[in-house]
Amino acid sequence: MVRILATSDWQMDMRAHGLSKEGKEELYKARLDALSALLKLAKKENVDYILAAGDLFEVANPREQLVKDTTKILQSHRNVPIHVICGNHDMWGYGGVWKKPAVTNINHLIIHREYSPIELNGFVLHPLPVKSRHELTPYNDYLEDVNADERIHVVMAHAHDTSYMDIEKISSHEIETKLKIDTSIVQAKGYDFCILGHWHSWTEVQKNALYPGTHEQTKFGERDAGYVAIIDIENGKEPIIAKHKVGQLSWEKMEIDVTGNSEDEIIKVIREKMEQEVTFLSVDLVGECDVKFTADTIPRIIESCEPMFKHFELHSEKTEISFDLDSMMKLYPLTPLLNDIQNELLSELSEKPDDADIMAELVEFWRHLRNSGLIGGGV
């Protein structure tokens, strides 16, 4: 029997575009802490090998400080050999990180550049790295039939599993369409397990094929991220897969219906997420609201809730905005010039009442007037 910790897609040095400055700093630290947790788990569970299925780095030439921080952690946990393949983000053909002395000097880190099987203690590893954009062919072509071989055989690849998904519906990008493997064929050829990288969410595609996903979630919308797998593989038996959480952060995306809800009620719902220790929160407002709510209440909600989280974002694109023109005119008397601008926008809106761009321009106009002190109180 062999016990393996399977992981992939660490995406070290990802820049996390869209996150706040504090959020980016938190994510940088969390990815390193999750790596430490992964390595400590391997020692605790008496793992024989760690297999990392590509995209350990977000780019082929990451920042020097990130390389220093990552290799320091890897050097401090030398008890388990780590076998690595390159992914599409950190492929060998782009040079960079895999050739840096800080990486090559880690004796227990073995980087596989070729499609060459290697016999380890207890099993044969079949690494299928992403070499370069010029050497991308279906990985099944490199796998011989091993049904007659009684040894344990494990495949490690960074690819889309075409037995599980239709690549053409996912992406038209050249590299993406060529990164493919069919794990049903891998199984038919007699391989005992297939560890996959590229997808960031935990996904069991066959009884003996798995995407363990990223060790720390990378963005909103990724489901079931922040895990690693510990797999026990024994000849003649189904593999035993154990799922372990190592991710440090909690990402959540939610909707709140604003119809009939007050500012305080909405903030209360958001505060509950803070109490549940959500780190990053993205809120989509839905339902019907008036112009005053859109231009005035939403900024106050953001101001109240941003300090609760390492990153907070609020979106109102899904709301339907209604307004009473007569009430607005009474609330906000304008100078003749500003009144002309307002009337022009209202005239455009009356011709195209469902035009979201015109409505957004009108709301922004009122918001600017309020912020400039040209109208009081409301918008």
C-alpha positions in Angstrom: 0.0 0.0 0.0 1.1 3.6 -0.6 -0.3 6.7 1.1 -0.3 9.9 -1.0 -1.2 13.5 -0.3 -2.6 14.9 -3.5 -2.7 18.7 -4.2 -2.6 21.1 -7.0 -3.0 24.7 -8.1 -1.4 26.6 -5.2 -1.2 29.6 -7.5 1.5 31.2 -5.3 2.0 34.9 -6.2 -1.5 35.3 -7.6 -2.3 39.1 -7.6 -6.0 38.7 -6.7 -7.2 41.6 -9.0 -10.3 43.1 -7.6 -9.5 42.6 -3.9 -8.8 45.5 -1.6 -5.2 46.1 -0.5 -6.0 44.5 2.8 -7.6 41.6 1.1 -4.6 41.0 -1.1 -2.3 41.1 1.8 -4.5 38.6 3.7 -4.6 36.3 0.7 -0.8 36.3 0.3 -0.4 35.3 3.9 -3.2 32.7 3.7 -1.7 30.9 0.7 1.6 30.5 2.6 -0.2 29.4 5.8 -2.2 26.9 3.9 1.0 25.5 2.4 2.4 25.1 5.9 -0.8 23.4 7.0 -0.6 21.0 4.0 2.9 20.0 4.9 2.2 19.5 8.6 -0.8 17.3 7.7 1.4 15.1 5.5 3.7 14.5 8.5 0.9 13.9 10.9 -0.8 11.4 8.6 2.4 9.5 7.8 2.1 10.2 4.1 4.7 8.5 1.8 4.7 11.1 -0.9 3.1 14.5 -1.8 2.0 14.7 -5.4 1.4 18.3 -6.7 -0.4 18.4 -10.1 0.8 21.7 -11.5 0.3 25.5 -11.2 2.1 25.7 -7.9 3.0 29.2 -9.0 0.6 31.7 -10.7 3.3 32.9 -13.1 6.6 31.4 -14.4 8.6 34.2 -13.0 7.0 35.1 -9.6 8.2 37.9 -7.3 11.5 37.2 -5.5 9.9 37.7 -2.1 7.2 35.2 -2.8 9.8 32.6 -4.0 11.8 33.3 -0.8 8.7 32.9 1.4 7.5 29.7 -0.3 10.9 27.9 -0.4 11.5 28.8 3.2 8.3 26.8 4.1 9.2 23.9 1.8 12.7 23.7 3.3 11.3 23.6 6.8 9.3 20.5 6.2 11.7 17.9 4.7 10.1 14.8 6.0 8.0 13.9 2.9 9.2 13.9 -0.7 7.3 16.2 -3.0 6.8 15.3 -6.7 5.7 18.2 -8.9 4.7 18.7 -12.5 4.4 22.1 -14.2 1.0 23.5 -15.1 -0.1 26.0 -17.8 0.7 28.9 -15.5 4.2 27.8 -14.5 5.2 25.6 -17.4 8.9 24.8 -17.7 9.1 26.1 -21.3 8.7 29.7 -19.9 11.8 29.3 -17.7 11.9 31.2 -14.5 10.9 29.7 -11.1 11.9 26.1 -11.6 15.5 27.0 -12.4 16.0 29.3 -9.5 18.6 28.0 -7.0 16.2 28.6 -4.1 13.9 26.0 -5.7 16.5 23.6 -7.2 18.3 23.4 -3.8 15.3 21.8 -2.1 16.5 18.2 -2.2 13.1 16.6 -1.4 11.3 18.6 -4.2 11.4 16.6 -7.4 10.3 18.5 -10.6 9.2 16.3 -13.5 9.8 17.8 -16.9 9.3 14.8 -19.1 6.5 12.2 -19.7 8.7 9.5 -18.2 7.4 7.0 -15.6 9.5 6.7 -12.5 9.4 3.8 -10.0 9.1 5.0 -6.4 8.8 3.1 -3.2 5.5 1.2 -3.5 4.3 2.5 -6.9 5.1 3.8 -10.4 4.4 7.5 -11.0 3.5 8.6 -14.5 4.0 12.4 -14.6 2.4 14.4 -17.4 3.6 18.0 -17.1 2.7 20.9 -19.3 6.0 21.5 -21.1 5.2 24.4 -23.4 2.4 25.7 -25.6 4.1 23.9 -28.5 4.0 20.4 -26.9 0.4 20.0 -26.1 -1.2 16.7 -27.2 -3.9 14.6 -25.5 -2.1 13.0 -22.5 -3.7 9.6 -23.1 -1.4 9.2 -26.1 1.6 8.9 -23.6 0.1 6.2 -21.4 0.8 2.6 -22.2 -1.6 -0.2 -21.1 -0.4 -1.5 -17.7 -3.1 -4.1 -17.0 -0.5 -6.9 -17.1 1.7 -5.1 -14.6 0.9 -5.9 -10.9 2.6 -2.8 -9.6 0.5 0.2 -8.5 0.4 2.9 -11.2 -0.5 6.5 -10.5 -0.9 9.2 -13.2 -0.5 12.9 -12.4 -1.6 15.4 -15.0 -2.6 19.0 -15.4 -5.6 18.9 -17.7 -9.3 19.0 -18.4 -10.9 15.5 -18.0 -12.9 15.0 -21.2 -14.8 12.1 -19.7 -16.3 14.6 -17.3 -16.5 17.9 -19.2 -16.8 19.4 -22.7 -13.7 21.6 -23.2 -15.2 23.4 -26.2 -18.0 24.8 -23.9 -15.5 25.9 -21.3 -12.9 27.8 -23.4 -11.8 28.5 -26.9 -8.2 29.4 -25.8 -5.6 27.4 -27.7 -3.8 26.0 -24.6 -7.1 25.2 -22.8 -8.5 23.2 -25.6 -5.3 21.1 -25.8 -4.9 20.4 -22.1 -7.0 17.2 -22.0 -7.0 13.7 -20.6 -9.8 11.1 -20.6 -9.7 9.4 -17.2 -12.1 6.6 -18.4 -9.3 5.6 -20.8 -6.8 5.9 -18.0 -8.9 3.5 -15.9 -9.3 1.1 -18.8 -5.6 1.0 -19.4 -5.1 -0.4 -15.9 -3.9 2.7 -13.9 -4.8 2.6 -10.2 -5.3 6.4 -9.7 -5.2 9.7 -11.6 -4.4 12.9 -9.7 -5.5 16.0 -11.7 -4.7 19.7 -11.6 -6.2 22.7 -13.4 -9.6 22.8 -11.8 -9.6 24.6 -8.4 -12.6 22.9 -6.8 -12.5 19.4 -5.2 -14.0 17.1 -7.9 -14.2 13.3 -7.9 -14.5 12.5 -11.6 -14.1 8.7 -11.3 -13.8 6.3 -8.4 -10.0 6.5 -9.0 -9.6 10.0 -10.5 -9.7 13.3 -8.6 -9.1 17.0 -8.8 -8.1 17.9 -5.2 -8.3 21.6 -6.1 -6.4 24.6 -4.8 -5.2 24.5 -1.2 -6.5 28.1 -0.7 -9.5 29.5 -2.6 -8.5 32.0 -5.4 -11.7 33.9 -6.1 -15.5 34.2 -5.4 -17.5 31.4 -6.9 -15.1 28.6 -6.5 -17.0 25.8 -4.8 -15.4 23.3 -2.5 -11.9 24.8 -2.6 -9.2 24.8 0.1 -8.7 21.1 0.4 -6.1 18.4 -0.1 -6.7 14.6 -0.5 -5.0 11.8 1.4 -5.3 8.6 -0.7 -4.5 5.1 0.3 -3.9 2.9 -2.7 -3.5 -0.9 -2.4 -3.4 -3.5 -5.1 -6.8 -5.2 -5.8 -8.7 -2.7 -3.7 -10.6 0.5 -4.3 -8.6 3.6 -3.3 -9.6 5.2 0.0 -9.9 9.0 -0.3 -9.9 11.3 2.7 -10.7 15.0 2.2 -8.8 17.5 4.5 -9.4 21.2 4.9 -6.2 23.3 4.9 -7.5 26.6 3.5 -7.4 29.5 5.9 -10.0 31.9 4.4 -13.7 31.9 4.1 -15.1 33.4 0.8 -18.8 33.9 0.4 -21.1 35.3 -2.3 -24.7 36.0 -1.4 -27.8 37.8 -2.5 -30.0 40.1 -0.4 -33.5 41.2 -1.6 -33.8 44.9 -0.8 -37.5 45.0 -1.6 -39.2 46.4 1.5 -36.0 46.0 3.6 -34.5 48.9 5.5 -30.9 49.9 5.6 -30.6 48.5 9.2 -32.1 45.2 8.2 -29.6 44.8 5.3 -26.7 45.6 7.5 -27.9 43.1 10.1 -27.9 40.3 7.5 -24.3 41.3 6.4 -23.1 41.5 10.0 -24.3 37.9 10.6 -21.7 36.9 8.0 -19.0 38.7 10.0 -20.1 36.8 13.1 -19.7 33.5 11.1 -16.1 34.6 10.5 -16.5 35.1 6.7 -13.2 36.7 5.5 -14.2 37.9 2.0 -17.8 38.8 1.3 -19.5 39.7 -2.0 -23.1 40.8 -1.9 -25.5 41.1 -4.9 -28.5 43.3 -4.1 -31.7 42.2 -5.9 -35.3 43.3 -5.9 -36.9 46.8 -6.2 -35.6 50.0 -4.7 -35.9 53.7 -5.4 -33.3 56.2 -6.6 -32.7 57.5 -3.1 -31.8 54.0 -1.9 -29.5 53.4 -4.9 -27.7 56.7 -4.7 -27.6 57.4 -0.9 -28.4 54.2 1.1 -26.0 51.9 -0.7 -22.9 54.1 -0.1 -23.8 54.1 3.6 -24.2 50.3 3.7 -20.7 50.0 2.1 -19.2 52.5 4.6 -20.7 50.5 7.5 -19.8 47.0 6.3 -16.4 47.4 4.8 -14.6 47.4 8.2 -16.3 44.0 9.1 -14.3 42.0 6.5 -10.8 41.8 5.0 -12.6 42.4 1.7 -16.2 43.5 1.1 -17.9 44.3 -2.2 -21.5 45.3 -2.9 -23.2 45.1 -6.3 -26.6 46.6 -7.2 -26.7 45.8 -10.9 -29.5 43.3 -10.4 -31.9 45.7 -8.6 -34.8 47.3 -10.4 -34.9 51.1 -9.8 -38.2 52.9 -9.5 -38.8 56.6 -8.8 -41.6 59.1 -8.4 -40.6 62.1 -10.6 -42.9 64.6 -8.9 -41.5 63.7 -5.4 -38.0 64.0 -6.7 -38.6 67.4 -8.1 -40.1 68.6 -4.8 -37.2 67.2 -2.8 -34.5 68.6 -5.0 -35.2 72.0 -6.6 -32.4 72.8 -9.1 -30.9 75.8 -10.8 -32.2 76.3 -14.4 -29.0 74.9 -15.9 -29.0 71.8 -13.8 -32.7 71.4 -14.3 -32.1 71.4 -18.1 -29.6 68.6 -17.7 -31.9 66.6 -15.5 -34.8 67.1 -17.9 -32.7 65.9 -20.8 -31.8 62.7 -19.0 -35.5 62.2 -17.9 -36.6 62.8 -21.5 -34.2 60.1 -22.7 -35.4 57.7 -20.0 -39.1 58.3 -20.9 -38.3 57.2 -24.4 -36.3 54.2 -23.2 -37.7 53.3 -19.8 -35.7 50.0 -19.6 -32.4 51.5 -20.5 -30.1 50.7 -17.5 -27.3 52.9 -18.8 -29.5 56.0 -18.9 -30.9 55.2 -15.4 -27.4 54.8 -14.1 -26.3 58.1 -15.6 -29.3 59.8 -13.9 -28.5 58.3 -10.6 -24.9 59.3 -10.9 -26.1 62.9 -11.7 -28.2 63.1 -8.6 -25.4 61.5 -6.5 -22.9 64.1 -7.8 -25.4 66.9 -6.9 -25.7 65.5 -3.4 -22.0 65.1 -2.8 -21.4 68.7 -4.1 -24.0 70.0 -1.7 -26.2 71.3 -4.5 -29.2 69.3 -3.2 -29.8 68.3 0.3 -30.6 65.1 2.2 -31.9 62.5 -0.1 -30.1 61.0 -3.1 
